[in-house]
C-alpha cells in the first residue's frame, strides 16, 4: 500500500498542511476534556470509563453521583449528571439516603483510598453489609495525593511516601488494607472487582468491571464495588513516565486484580494471582506464535 492509503505522514520535513482538530475525544458526559490534575495521574482515565459506561447504557437521565474528598473532586462540577458532594469519607451514607429515597435512580460514589479506607472505612463496610443497592468506586493510588503523598491504609509494605521515606513497614505502620478483598467477604456484597488503568488492556478490563457493577445495581442484587488502581507520579515522587510500571510493581503486586466476587462466589488472592499468571502465559504463547489473534495450532 502507498503512504497515502495508510495515512502515514512523512516526518523528514515540516507538514505542508496545517494541523486541524478532528475530535477531542471527550466523552459525552464530561463537559470539558481538559483538567488540572497532575501529569500522569490515572484518575481522569478511571472517570472517563465510568462516564462512558453510563452514556452507553443510556442512564444519564437518572444517575446521581456522590463524590468524596480528593484530587478527583475536581471532576464533580465537570460531569453532565447530577453530583452531590459528601463530607470526607461519608459518600456511602449519602448515597444510601439517595437510593432509598429514589430507588429507581442509579447511584454511584467516587472515592480515593484516603477518603474511603482512612476517613470513611466504617461507612462503606456497613453499606456493603446492609446490601445497599449502590455502586462504590475506589480510586486507589496508595497515597493521600491531595495533601502531597502521605501514606494511606492501602500503601503497600516498602512503598515510599512523604511520611514513610524508608518505605512502609509493618512494625510501625501495620499492614495494608485490601479493600476489595475485605468487602467481598460480606454477605451484602453482590459484585466486587479490582482493576487498574496503567495499561490499555487493564483500562478495557476495568471498564467491563464497571459495566457489571452497574448492571448488578440495575438488577437490584445488592451492593457493588470496583476498586481501580491508579497512578500518582507526583505523590510517589517519581518521573511521570515511570508511573504505570511503578504502579504494577507496588500496588499491583499486593492488591491483585480481578473479579473477587461474582454470583455469590468469593475468590481468594491466591486464586486471582493464579488466574492472572495463566492469562499472561496465554498472551505470551500467542505472541510467540505470531500475534494475539494467532490460532493455537499456528506454528
FENLINLIN-V141369 format. One record per residue. RES is the residue in one small letter. SS is DSSP state (~ for helix, > for strand, _ for the rest). BURIAL is I if it has 16 or more other C-alpha atoms within 10 Angstrom, else O. D_LAST is the distance of its C-alpha to the last C-alpha in Angstrom with 2 decimals. Layout:
BEGIN
<<RES & SS & BURIAL & D_LAST> <RES & SS & BURIAL & D_LAST>>
END
This chain:
BEGIN
<<x & _ & O & 27.08> <x & _ & O & 30.32> <x & ~ & O & 31.28> <x & ~ & O & 33.69> <x & ~ & O & 31.11> <x & ~ & O & 28.91> <x & _ & O & 32.13> <x & _ & O & 31.53> <x & _ & O & 34.84> <x & _ & O & 35.64> <x & _ & O & 36.70> <x & _ & O & 38.51> <x & _ & O & 41.74> <x & _ & O & 43.50> <x & _ & O & 42.69> <x & _ & O & 45.11> <x & _ & O & 45.25> <x & _ & O & 46.30> <x & _ & O & 43.90> <x & _ & O & 44.52> <x & _ & O & 43.64> <x & _ & O & 41.35> <x & _ & O & 41.24> <x & _ & O & 41.95> <x & _ & O & 39.50> <x & _ & O & 42.07> <x & _ & O & 41.66> <x & _ & I & 44.49> <x & _ & I & 46.14> <x & > & I & 46.29> <x & _ & O & 49.32> <x & _ & O & 48.55> <x & _ & O & 45.11> <x & _ & O & 46.60> <x & _ & O & 47.56> <x & _ & O & 49.36> <x & _ & I & 47.04> <x & _ & O & 45.72> <x & _ & O & 42.77> <x & _ & I & 39.54> <x & _ & I & 41.06> <x & _ & I & 38.67> <x & ~ & I & 41.41> <x & ~ & I & 41.44> <x & ~ & I & 37.75> <x & ~ & I & 38.56> <x & ~ & I & 41.65> <x & ~ & I & 39.76> <x & ~ & I & 37.36> <x & ~ & I & 40.38> <x & ~ & I & 42.23> <x & ~ & I & 39.27> <x & ~ & I & 38.94> <x & ~ & I & 42.69> <x & ~ & O & 42.69> <x & ~ & O & 39.73> <x & _ & O & 41.47> <x & _ & O & 44.77> <x & _ & I & 46.64> <x & ~ & I & 48.38> <x & ~ & O & 51.78> <x & ~ & O & 52.06> <x & > & I & 50.34> <x & > & I & 52.23> <x & > & I & 50.66> <x & > & I & 52.38> <x & > & I & 51.77> <x & _ & I & 52.46> <x & _ & I & 53.47> <x & _ & I & 51.02> <x & ~ & I & 49.39> <x & ~ & I & 47.77> <x & ~ & I & 51.32> <x & ~ & O & 51.40> <x & ~ & I & 49.36> <x & ~ & I & 52.00> <x & ~ & O & 53.96> <x & _ & I & 50.97> <x & > & I & 49.59> <x & _ & I & 50.64> <x & _ & I & 51.41> <x & > & O & 54.24> <x & > & I & 54.03> <x & > & I & 56.29> <x & > & I & 56.74> <x & _ & I & 57.14> <x & _ & O & 58.78> <x & _ & I & 56.62> <x & _ & I & 54.49> <x & _ & I & 56.23> <x & ~ & I & 53.83> <x & ~ & I & 52.88> <x & ~ & I & 56.59> <x & ~ & I & 57.26> <x & ~ & I & 54.23> <x & ~ & I & 55.53> <x & ~ & O & 58.85> <x & ~ & I & 57.31> <x & ~ & I & 55.12> <x & ~ & O & 58.03> <x & ~ & O & 60.34> <x & _ & O & 57.86> <x & _ & O & 55.43> <x & _ & O & 53.79> <x & _ & I & 52.76> <x & > & I & 49.28> <x & > & I & 50.04> <x & > & I & 47.68> <x & > & I & 48.48> <x & > & I & 47.07> <x & > & I & 47.58> <x & > & I & 46.67> <x & ~ & I & 46.37> <x & ~ & I & 49.88> <x & ~ & I & 51.31> <x & ~ & I & 49.74> <x & ~ & I & 49.24> <x & ~ & I & 52.23> <x & ~ & I & 54.83> <x & _ & I & 54.10> <x & ~ & I & 52.21> <x & ~ & I & 54.75> <x & ~ & I & 54.51> <x & ~ & I & 50.85> <x & ~ & I & 50.98> <x & ~ & I & 53.95> <x & ~ & I & 52.49> <x & ~ & I & 49.39> <x & ~ & I & 51.59> <x & ~ & I & 53.68> <x & _ & I & 50.64> <x & _ & I & 51.74> <x & _ & I & 49.81> <x & _ & I & 48.78> <x & > & I & 45.56> <x & > & I & 45.67> <x & > & I & 43.20> <x & > & I & 43.22> <x & > & I & 42.12> <x & > & I & 41.61> <x & _ & I & 41.51> <x & _ & I & 43.41> <x & > & I & 46.49> <x & > & I & 49.61> <x & ~ & I & 48.39> <x & ~ & I & 51.54> <x & ~ & O & 53.80> <x & _ & O & 51.84> <x & _ & I & 49.18> <x & > & I & 51.01> <x & > & I & 49.39> <x & _ & I & 48.86> <x & _ & I & 48.36> <x & _ & I & 44.55> <x & _ & I & 44.34> <x & _ & I & 42.05> <x & > & I & 43.33> <x & _ & O & 43.26> <x & _ & I & 42.98> <x & _ & I & 45.49> <x & > & I & 47.87> <x & _ & I & 51.28> <x & _ & O & 53.10> <x & > & I & 50.55> <x & _ & O & 50.23> <x & _ & O & 49.04> <x & _ & I & 46.62> <x & > & I & 47.39> <x & _ & I & 48.39> <x & ~ & O & 49.10> <x & ~ & O & 52.51> <x & ~ & O & 53.95> <x & ~ & O & 51.97> <x & _ & O & 50.50> <x & _ & O & 46.94> <x & _ & I & 44.99> <x & _ & I & 45.35> <x & _ & I & 42.09> <x & ~ & I & 43.41> <x & ~ & I & 40.74> <x & ~ & I & 40.64> <x & ~ & O & 44.43> <x & ~ & I & 44.72> <x & ~ & I & 42.03> <x & _ & I & 44.32> <x & _ & I & 47.21> <x & _ & O & 47.94> <x & _ & I & 48.68> <x & > & I & 45.24> <x & > & I & 43.13> <x & > & I & 40.06> <x & > & I & 39.14> <x & > & I & 36.11> <x & > & I & 35.28> <x & > & I & 33.16> <x & > & I & 33.15> <x & _ & I & 33.17> <x & _ & I & 31.70> <x & _ & O & 28.33> <x & ~ & O & 27.45> <x & ~ & O & 25.36> <x & ~ & I & 28.35> <x & ~ & I & 30.74> <x & ~ & O & 28.91> <x & ~ & I & 28.84> <x & ~ & I & 32.47> <x & ~ & I & 33.56> <x & ~ & I & 32.23> <x & ~ & I & 34.22> <x & ~ & I & 37.29> <x & ~ & I & 36.84> <x & ~ & I & 36.82> <x & ~ & I & 39.81> <x & ~ & I & 41.81> <x & ~ & I & 40.95> <x & ~ & I & 42.25> <x & ~ & I & 45.46> <x & ~ & I & 45.77> <x & _ & O & 45.55> <x & _ & I & 48.21> <x & _ & I & 46.23> <x & _ & I & 47.46> <x & > & I & 46.71> <x & > & I & 43.36> <x & > & I & 42.12> <x & > & I & 39.34> <x & > & I & 39.22> <x & > & I & 37.54> <x & > & I & 36.88> <x & _ & I & 37.99> <x & _ & I & 38.43> <x & _ & I & 41.89> <x & ~ & I & 41.68> <x & ~ & I & 45.46> <x & ~ & I & 46.30> <x & ~ & I & 43.83> <x & _ & O & 45.32> <x & _ & O & 42.03> <x & _ & O & 40.86> <x & ~ & I & 39.55> <x & ~ & O & 35.98> <x & ~ & O & 35.58> <x & ~ & I & 36.38> <x & ~ & I & 32.97> <x & ~ & O & 31.72> <x & ~ & I & 35.10> <x & ~ & I & 35.10> <x & ~ & I & 31.88> <x & ~ & O & 33.17> <x & _ & I & 36.55> <x & ~ & I & 36.87> <x & ~ & I & 33.22> <x & ~ & O & 33.13> <x & ~ & I & 36.27> <x & _ & I & 36.41> <x & _ & I & 33.03> <x & _ & I & 31.59> <x & > & I & 30.96> <x & > & I & 33.07> <x & > & I & 35.74> <x & > & I & 37.66> <x & > & I & 36.68> <x & _ & O & 38.75> <x & _ & O & 40.89> <x & > & O & 38.21> <x & > & I & 38.28> <x & _ & I & 35.30> <x & _ & I & 35.97> <x & ~ & I & 34.74> <x & ~ & O & 32.74> <x & ~ & O & 30.97> <x & ~ & I & 30.17> <x & ~ & I & 28.86> <x & ~ & O & 26.57> <x & ~ & O & 25.26> <x & ~ & O & 24.67> <x & ~ & O & 22.81> <x & ~ & O & 20.51> <x & ~ & O & 19.91> <x & ~ & O & 19.22> <x & ~ & O & 16.61> <x & ~ & O & 14.86> <x & ~ & O & 15.19> <x & ~ & O & 14.02> <x & ~ & O & 10.79> <x & ~ & I & 10.29> <x & ~ & O & 11.35> <x & ~ & O & 9.07> <x & ~ & I & 6.01> <x & _ & O & 8.42> <x & _ & O & 11.31> <x & _ & O & 13.37> <x & _ & O & 12.94> <x & _ & O & 9.21> <x & _ & O & 8.72> <x & _ & O & 8.40> <x & _ & O & 6.37> <x & _ & O & 3.83> <x & _ & O & 0.00>>
END
